[in-house]
Amino acid sequence: MRYSIERSFEIAGEAIGRIAKFDPDIAKRIGDYPRIIAFRNVLIHGYDLVDHKIVWDVIREHLPALKEQVEKLLEEYTEPDPG
């Protein structure tokens, strides 16, 4: 389960990194986006240094806000269903 969670954070961090390169203004609307990218880098490159308590703390303390921010962006940039 830990590896699945870490992989999800890696994917999210990579996606936010790409958004930051493509449109920095959108990335700025995601709180602490540089820290999210840095967290991804630690998970990818410093896998032997990963503290699972920190990962759990990120899930509990930061993931809800990130989810809310991403949902708002998706609503804004997703076309309404014509049906």
ABEGO torsion letter per residue (X at the ends): XAAAAAAAAAAAAAAAAAAAAABAAAAAABBGAAAAAAAAAAAAAAAAABBAAAAAAAAAAAAAAAAAAAAAAAAAABBBBAX
